[in-house]
Amino acid sequence: MRFVSGFFRFWYDFVVGDDWRIAAGVVAVLGLGAVLVATNALDDTLLVLLVGAALVGVVVASVVAGGVAAARAARSDAPN
């Protein structure tokens, strides 16, 4: 049973890692991309570009949000 528990713990840590918001955003973008592929709504080239740009956008938004949170924390810790 420890093997199964360790296996799932490894995959959770590998996929989610430090920021669950990035993992959730990637799952949402890939899910939407899968729906668009299944419905044949867009040209394949356009779909690849949109999904790639959305994935980059998720990561950039998470990094910016983390930077803003760190800056706020640093300001609140600064002596008056």
Secondary structure, 3 states (H helix, E strand, C coil): CHHHHHHHHHHHHHHCCCCHHHHHHHHHHHHHHHHHHHHCCCCHHHHHHHHHHHHHHHHHHHHHHHHHHHHHHHHHHCCC
